Amino acid sequence: METTCFDLGSVEQIPLGQGHCFLIGGQEVAVFRGRNGRLSAIEDRCPHRAGSLADGIMGEGKIVCPLHGHKFDLTTGQGSEGHECVKTFPVEEKDGKIVLSL
Ligand code: FES
């Protein structure tokens, strides 16, 4: 499948240590900016009961779902509940902008 790059705008729109949900081609993607400035991107909807992971709390490379506390690894998408996992997407900072590949 072909990969398309999307310019999502300035990294500054996401405060350090927080996430933001973007709607890209019908796909909800949660982009996170770690306290060290590192970006990561996963699908936004929690596989448990569709909580918005962009609103979760980040820590130690994981995001904690705001609804029931399941955790997801921001690099692999693997969840804390064994069978649960979310898609991950390549994302990087280029010239101060967020560039996501889908
Ligand atoms: S909706 Fe995410 S843990 Fe329940």
Residues whose N, C-alpha, C, O or C-beta is under 5 A from the ligand:
A	BS01	FES	C46 H48 R49 A50 G51 C65 L67 H68 G69 H70
